[in-house]
Amino acid sequence: MNDIPALPCWLNGEFSTLRDAKVSVLDRGFIFGDGVYEVVPAYAGKPFRFAEHMARLERSLGEMRIENPMSRQAWASLVGELIEMYAAHVGKKPQQTDQLVYLQVTRGVAMRDHVIPAGIQPTVFATTNRLYIYSPEEREQGVECFTAEDFRWHKAHIKSISLAGAVLARQISADQGGNETVLFRDGYLTEAAAANIWVVKGGKVLGSPKDNLVLEGIRYGLIEQLCAEAGIPFELRRVSRDEVFAADEILISSATKEVVPVTRLDGKPVGNGRPGPIYAKLYAGYQRAKQASP
């Protein structure tokens, strides 16, 4: 436990540190992975697209039949307090920090039984840490990815803490020194292990449709918005494996990565092997969106 940093966290109404917080061994999150989570980036101490993150949290809770234990105002207050506590922990002002806020709700504590128990109190956990920002040199180089069959469950639209499939998928690329694993189901693109994938062909941005096979990343709406602002055609549809390998550009988007170019896929260059012009436009638009965020 001494290797766990003493970062601030909140568990069931009490602030403590990651070293000190404890949950029951009968918590259904521990036993079954029976819960959901959100990851909210905070740039210069300000949560980014917080309303969209809350909307997705509410959707995931609804799908899992877990009652939201807090109002949006209460969540916002909690996130704000954690951001301030982390800044104080590292000796900075909140506006001097970029943070990644993690929120988790499990069904709660009950004797082990697959049937959903009635009348138990959800377990609520939240913490925050430094948000890693890719350097200009890393962005100029782009990232390498590898592909795999999407062997996860058919409810990928729920941001569930049951992430064994994503862990195993991500490890496929990690074992080969890659950044992410691009997943296909029945010959069509779904997403990456922990990110959404965008394919650029002929100046158009293509993405997988929003259905039960894909987690609708908060950047789904943002990428569409940035494309509209830049005059870039945008379409959600089934994208075949052949189309992915013939792409001019491939992009990854997530809360931790923002938008990042994929320059190698399964050991082969994507396009000319360098970040492309559509990436440059979307990355620039993303930075403007961060600056304009209230």
DOSE-411679 format. One record per residue (C-alpha): y, x, z; residue in three letters. Coordinates in nm, 3 decimals, decimal comma, always signed. Layout:
N
<<Y; X; Z>; "ALA">
...
//
This chain:
294
<<+0,000; +0,000; +0,000>; "MET">
<<+0,234; +0,296; +0,045>; "ASN">
<<+0,243; +0,325; -0,334>; "ASP">
<<+0,392; -0,024; -0,359>; "ILE">
<<+0,775; +0,001; -0,363>; "PRO">
<<+0,967; -0,186; -0,095>; "ALA">
<<+1,139; -0,405; -0,354>; "LEU">
<<+1,283; -0,739; -0,240>; "PRO">
<<+1,076; -1,051; -0,296>; "CYS">
<<+1,062; -1,415; -0,187>; "TRP">
<<+0,743; -1,593; -0,085>; "LEU">
<<+0,729; -1,956; +0,025>; "ASN">
<<+1,083; -1,969; +0,157>; "GLY">
<<+1,110; -1,624; +0,313>; "GLU">
<<+1,257; -1,300; +0,184>; "PHE">
<<+1,061; -0,979; +0,250>; "SER">
<<+0,941; -0,682; +0,044>; "THR">
<<+0,650; -0,630; -0,192>; "LEU">
<<+0,485; -0,417; +0,076>; "ARG">
<<+0,498; -0,691; +0,336>; "ASP">
<<+0,446; -1,019; +0,148>; "ALA">
<<+0,095; -1,170; +0,182>; "LYS">
<<-0,086; -1,472; +0,038>; "VAL">
<<-0,408; -1,640; +0,150>; "SER">
<<-0,735; -1,527; -0,006>; "VAL">
<<-0,793; -1,897; -0,077>; "LEU">
<<-0,477; -1,933; -0,282>; "ASP">
<<-0,587; -2,088; -0,610>; "ARG">
<<-0,380; -1,831; -0,797>; "GLY">
<<-0,605; -1,560; -0,652>; "PHE">
<<-0,931; -1,756; -0,686>; "ILE">
<<-0,881; -1,927; -1,023>; "PHE">
<<-0,560; -1,790; -1,179>; "GLY">
<<-0,443; -2,148; -1,126>; "ASP">
<<-0,070; -2,115; -1,174>; "GLY">
<<+0,217; -2,034; -1,410>; "VAL">
<<+0,495; -1,778; -1,429>; "TYR">
<<+0,824; -1,689; -1,595>; "GLU">
<<+0,995; -1,355; -1,663>; "VAL">
<<+1,374; -1,373; -1,687>; "VAL">
<<+1,579; -1,074; -1,804>; "PRO">
<<+1,913; -1,022; -1,633>; "ALA">
<<+2,164; -0,803; -1,817>; "TYR">
<<+2,449; -0,659; -1,610>; "ALA">
<<+2,329; -0,880; -1,326>; "GLY">
<<+2,342; -1,205; -1,530>; "LYS">
<<+2,024; -1,401; -1,615>; "PRO">
<<+1,985; -1,435; -1,993>; "PHE">
<<+1,898; -1,779; -2,140>; "ARG">
<<+1,811; -1,903; -1,794>; "PHE">
<<+1,811; -2,273; -1,891>; "ALA">
<<+1,554; -2,203; -2,163>; "GLU">
<<+1,332; -2,016; -1,916>; "HIS">
<<+1,354; -2,305; -1,672>; "MET">
<<+1,265; -2,555; -1,944>; "ALA">
<<+0,954; -2,355; -2,032>; "ARG">
<<+0,859; -2,323; -1,665>; "LEU">
<<+0,883; -2,701; -1,634>; "GLU">
<<+0,669; -2,748; -1,947>; "ARG">
<<+0,403; -2,510; -1,818>; "SER">
<<+0,397; -2,675; -1,475>; "LEU">
<<+0,365; -3,016; -1,639>; "GLY">
<<+0,073; -2,901; -1,855>; "GLU">
<<-0,099; -2,761; -1,544>; "MET">
<<-0,026; -3,078; -1,343>; "ARG">
<<+0,162; -2,884; -1,076>; "ILE">
<<+0,478; -3,042; -0,938>; "GLU">
<<+0,784; -2,821; -0,969>; "ASN">
<<+0,853; -2,721; -0,606>; "PRO">
<<+1,222; -2,641; -0,668>; "MET">
<<+1,519; -2,782; -0,854>; "SER">
<<+1,688; -2,580; -1,129>; "ARG">
<<+1,981; -2,523; -0,895>; "GLN">
<<+1,746; -2,387; -0,628>; "ALA">
<<+1,576; -2,158; -0,878>; "TRP">
<<+1,916; -2,032; -0,997>; "ALA">
<<+2,025; -1,965; -0,640>; "SER">
<<+1,701; -1,777; -0,565>; "LEU">
<<+1,729; -1,565; -0,879>; "VAL">
<<+2,092; -1,483; -0,798>; "GLY">
<<+2,003; -1,372; -0,446>; "GLU">
<<+1,718; -1,151; -0,566>; "LEU">
<<+1,944; -0,987; -0,824>; "ILE">
<<+2,197; -0,904; -0,553>; "GLU">
<<+1,924; -0,778; -0,316>; "MET">
<<+1,777; -0,548; -0,580>; "TYR">
<<+2,120; -0,408; -0,665>; "ALA">
<<+2,182; -0,336; -0,297>; "ALA">
<<+1,835; -0,179; -0,273>; "HIS">
<<+1,922; +0,075; -0,545>; "VAL">
<<+2,277; +0,126; -0,420>; "GLY">
<<+2,458; -0,043; -0,709>; "LYS">
<<+2,659; -0,354; -0,783>; "LYS">
<<+2,468; -0,632; -0,963>; "PRO">
<<+2,677; -0,586; -1,280>; "GLN">
<<+2,563; -0,222; -1,291>; "GLN">
<<+2,196; -0,322; -1,320>; "THR">
<<+1,960; -0,460; -1,583>; "ASP">
<<+1,676; -0,642; -1,411>; "GLN">
<<+1,356; -0,832; -1,486>; "LEU">
<<+1,305; -1,130; -1,254>; "VAL">
<<+0,949; -1,254; -1,209>; "TYR">
<<+0,881; -1,611; -1,094>; "LEU">
<<+0,535; -1,749; -1,013>; "GLN">
<<+0,407; -2,086; -0,894>; "VAL">
<<+0,040; -2,141; -0,806>; "THR">
<<-0,124; -2,469; -0,711>; "ARG">
<<-0,148; -2,354; -0,350>; "GLY">
<<-0,415; -2,291; -0,086>; "VAL">
<<-0,735; -2,495; -0,058>; "ALA">
<<-1,108; -2,446; -0,015>; "MET">
<<-1,266; -2,323; -0,337>; "ARG">
<<-1,346; -2,612; -0,570>; "ASP">
<<-1,283; -2,643; -0,943>; "HIS">
<<-1,154; -2,998; -0,898>; "VAL">
<<-0,777; -3,006; -0,853>; "ILE">
<<-0,708; -3,083; -0,485>; "PRO">
<<-0,449; -3,346; -0,397>; "ALA">
<<-0,159; -3,303; -0,159>; "GLY">
<<-0,141; -2,925; -0,128>; "ILE">
<<+0,182; -2,728; -0,129>; "GLN">
<<+0,240; -2,492; -0,425>; "PRO">
<<+0,278; -2,122; -0,352>; "THR">
<<+0,609; -1,987; -0,483>; "VAL">
<<+0,664; -1,614; -0,532>; "PHE">
<<+0,956; -1,431; -0,689>; "ALA">
<<+1,066; -1,071; -0,721>; "THR">
<<+1,274; -0,845; -0,945>; "THR">
<<+1,271; -0,489; -1,070>; "ASN">
<<+1,444; -0,260; -1,317>; "ARG">
<<+1,442; -0,376; -1,679>; "LEU">
<<+1,345; -0,095; -1,911>; "TYR">
<<+1,570; -0,076; -2,217>; "ILE">
<<+1,437; +0,097; -2,528>; "TYR">
<<+1,641; +0,405; -2,616>; "SER">
<<+1,812; +0,438; -2,958>; "PRO">
<<+1,562; +0,713; -3,043>; "GLU">
<<+1,266; +0,486; -2,964>; "GLU">
<<+1,415; +0,207; -3,172>; "ARG">
<<+1,479; +0,441; -3,464>; "GLU">
<<+1,112; +0,542; -3,458>; "GLN">
<<+0,973; +0,192; -3,409>; "GLY">
<<+0,638; +0,115; -3,247>; "VAL">
<<+0,276; +0,128; -3,359>; "GLU">
<<+0,048; -0,173; -3,319>; "CYS">
<<-0,316; -0,252; -3,378>; "PHE">
<<-0,485; -0,578; -3,470>; "THR">
<<-0,765; -0,782; -3,314>; "ALA">
<<-0,922; -1,125; -3,330>; "GLU">
<<-0,754; -1,371; -3,094>; "ASP">
<<-1,032; -1,440; -2,844>; "PHE">
<<-0,811; -1,615; -2,586>; "ARG">
<<-0,830; -1,980; -2,485>; "TRP">
<<-0,683; -2,271; -2,685>; "HIS">
<<-0,394; -2,340; -2,447>; "LYS">
<<-0,186; -2,032; -2,514>; "ALA">
<<+0,129; -2,248; -2,506>; "HIS">
<<+0,103; -2,255; -2,124>; "ILE">
<<+0,254; -1,949; -1,958>; "LYS">
<<-0,044; -1,925; -1,728>; "SER">
<<-0,120; -1,647; -1,480>; "ILE">
<<-0,480; -1,656; -1,614>; "SER">
<<-0,415; -1,351; -1,830>; "LEU">
<<-0,757; -1,184; -1,860>; "ALA">
<<-0,757; -1,244; -2,235>; "GLY">
<<-0,411; -1,095; -2,277>; "ALA">
<<-0,504; -0,796; -2,059>; "VAL">
<<-0,813; -0,719; -2,268>; "LEU">
<<-0,621; -0,771; -2,592>; "ALA">
<<-0,337; -0,544; -2,485>; "ARG">
<<-0,584; -0,273; -2,381>; "GLN">
<<-0,721; -0,259; -2,736>; "ILE">
<<-0,394; -0,105; -2,852>; "SER">
<<-0,335; +0,094; -2,533>; "ALA">
<<-0,668; +0,272; -2,583>; "ASP">
<<-0,543; +0,387; -2,924>; "GLN">
<<-0,195; +0,484; -2,809>; "GLY">
<<-0,037; +0,168; -2,950>; "GLY">
<<+0,240; -0,048; -2,814>; "ASN">
<<+0,098; -0,397; -2,877>; "GLU">
<<-0,202; -0,581; -3,020>; "THR">
<<-0,132; -0,824; -3,306>; "VAL">
<<-0,374; -1,117; -3,287>; "LEU">
<<-0,531; -1,329; -3,561>; "PHE">
<<-0,734; -1,648; -3,535>; "ARG">
<<-0,944; -1,751; -3,835>; "ASP">
<<-0,747; -1,517; -4,059>; "GLY">
<<-0,400; -1,633; -3,951>; "TYR">
<<-0,141; -1,469; -3,729>; "LEU">
<<-0,094; -1,613; -3,379>; "THR">
<<+0,105; -1,366; -3,165>; "GLU">
<<+0,071; -1,037; -2,980>; "ALA">
<<-0,094; -0,990; -2,641>; "ALA">
<<+0,240; -1,017; -2,460>; "ALA">
<<+0,499; -1,089; -2,730>; "ALA">
<<+0,576; -1,295; -3,037>; "ASN">
<<+0,542; -1,145; -3,386>; "ILE">
<<+0,778; -1,194; -3,680>; "TRP">
<<+0,695; -1,106; -4,041>; "VAL">
<<+0,968; -1,027; -4,294>; "VAL">
<<+0,900; -1,068; -4,665>; "LYS">
<<+1,159; -1,089; -4,941>; "GLY">
<<+1,441; -1,117; -4,688>; "GLY">
<<+1,284; -1,418; -4,509>; "LYS">
<<+1,167; -1,417; -4,145>; "VAL">
<<+0,830; -1,588; -4,094>; "LEU">
<<+0,676; -1,685; -3,761>; "GLY">
<<+0,373; -1,875; -3,635>; "SER">
<<+0,423; -2,249; -3,577>; "PRO">
<<+0,486; -2,371; -3,223>; "LYS">
<<+0,150; -2,513; -3,121>; "ASP">
<<-0,121; -2,467; -2,860>; "ASN">
<<-0,227; -2,129; -3,005>; "LEU">
<<+0,105; -1,957; -2,937>; "VAL">
<<+0,330; -1,922; -2,634>; "LEU">
<<+0,672; -2,035; -2,748>; "GLU">
<<+0,873; -1,733; -2,644>; "GLY">
<<+1,230; -1,790; -2,531>; "ILE">
<<+1,324; -1,570; -2,825>; "ARG">
<<+1,175; -1,825; -3,067>; "TYR">
<<+1,493; -2,028; -3,049>; "GLY">
<<+1,709; -1,717; -3,026>; "LEU">
<<+1,557; -1,551; -3,335>; "ILE">
<<+1,609; -1,872; -3,534>; "GLU">
<<+1,969; -1,887; -3,411>; "GLN">
<<+2,034; -1,522; -3,498>; "LEU">
<<+1,884; -1,572; -3,844>; "CYS">
<<+2,113; -1,870; -3,904>; "ALA">
<<+2,417; -1,670; -3,793>; "GLU">
<<+2,324; -1,382; -4,026>; "ALA">
<<+2,232; -1,604; -4,322>; "GLY">
<<+1,866; -1,496; -4,308>; "ILE">
<<+1,607; -1,756; -4,422>; "PRO">
<<+1,372; -1,853; -4,138>; "PHE">
<<+1,043; -2,042; -4,150>; "GLU">
<<+0,763; -2,126; -3,905>; "LEU">
<<+0,425; -2,170; -4,075>; "ARG">
<<+0,075; -2,030; -4,086>; "ARG">
<<+0,099; -1,663; -4,187>; "VAL">
<<-0,216; -1,505; -4,327>; "SER">
<<-0,351; -1,164; -4,236>; "ARG">
<<-0,288; -1,046; -4,594>; "ASP">
<<+0,078; -1,151; -4,566>; "GLU">
<<+0,115; -0,954; -4,244>; "VAL">
<<-0,021; -0,635; -4,401>; "PHE">
<<+0,199; -0,687; -4,708>; "ALA">
<<+0,514; -0,739; -4,499>; "ALA">
<<+0,838; -0,556; -4,567>; "ASP">
<<+0,905; -0,553; -4,192>; "GLU">
<<+0,725; -0,667; -3,877>; "ILE">
<<+0,912; -0,735; -3,554>; "LEU">
<<+0,811; -0,792; -3,194>; "ILE">
<<+1,016; -1,005; -2,955>; "SER">
<<+0,980; -1,063; -2,581>; "SER">
<<+1,185; -1,065; -2,262>; "ALA">
<<+1,107; -0,699; -2,202>; "THR">
<<+1,133; -0,575; -2,562>; "LYS">
<<+1,421; -0,792; -2,693>; "GLU">
<<+1,342; -0,734; -3,064>; "VAL">
<<+1,164; -0,417; -3,174>; "VAL">
<<+1,046; -0,298; -3,518>; "PRO">
<<+0,677; -0,231; -3,583>; "VAL">
<<+0,660; +0,068; -3,817>; "THR">
<<+0,282; +0,127; -3,818>; "ARG">
<<-0,002; -0,126; -3,809>; "LEU">
<<-0,365; -0,018; -3,779>; "ASP">
<<-0,259; +0,335; -3,869>; "GLY">
<<-0,075; +0,235; -4,188>; "LYS">
<<+0,303; +0,223; -4,242>; "PRO">
<<+0,475; -0,115; -4,242>; "VAL">
<<+0,702; -0,128; -4,547>; "GLY">
<<+0,851; +0,218; -4,582>; "ASN">
<<+0,750; +0,309; -4,228>; "GLY">
<<+1,104; +0,283; -4,092>; "ARG">
<<+1,299; +0,003; -3,917>; "PRO">
<<+1,435; -0,229; -4,184>; "GLY">
<<+1,763; -0,411; -4,255>; "PRO">
<<+1,651; -0,748; -4,116>; "ILE">
<<+1,562; -0,582; -3,788>; "TYR">
<<+1,902; -0,414; -3,777>; "ALA">
<<+2,081; -0,747; -3,825>; "LYS">
<<+1,872; -0,928; -3,564>; "LEU">
<<+1,905; -0,648; -3,310>; "TYR">
<<+2,283; -0,643; -3,355>; "ALA">
<<+2,293; -1,021; -3,315>; "GLY">
<<+2,079; -1,000; -3,004>; "TYR">
<<+2,326; -0,759; -2,844>; "GLN">
<<+2,613; -0,995; -2,927>; "ARG">
<<+2,420; -1,282; -2,769>; "ALA">
<<+2,376; -1,080; -2,451>; "LYS">
<<+2,746; -1,005; -2,437>; "GLN">
<<+2,834; -1,372; -2,492>; "ALA">
<<+2,589; -1,500; -2,229>; "SER">
<<+2,772; -1,685; -1,945>; "PRO">
//
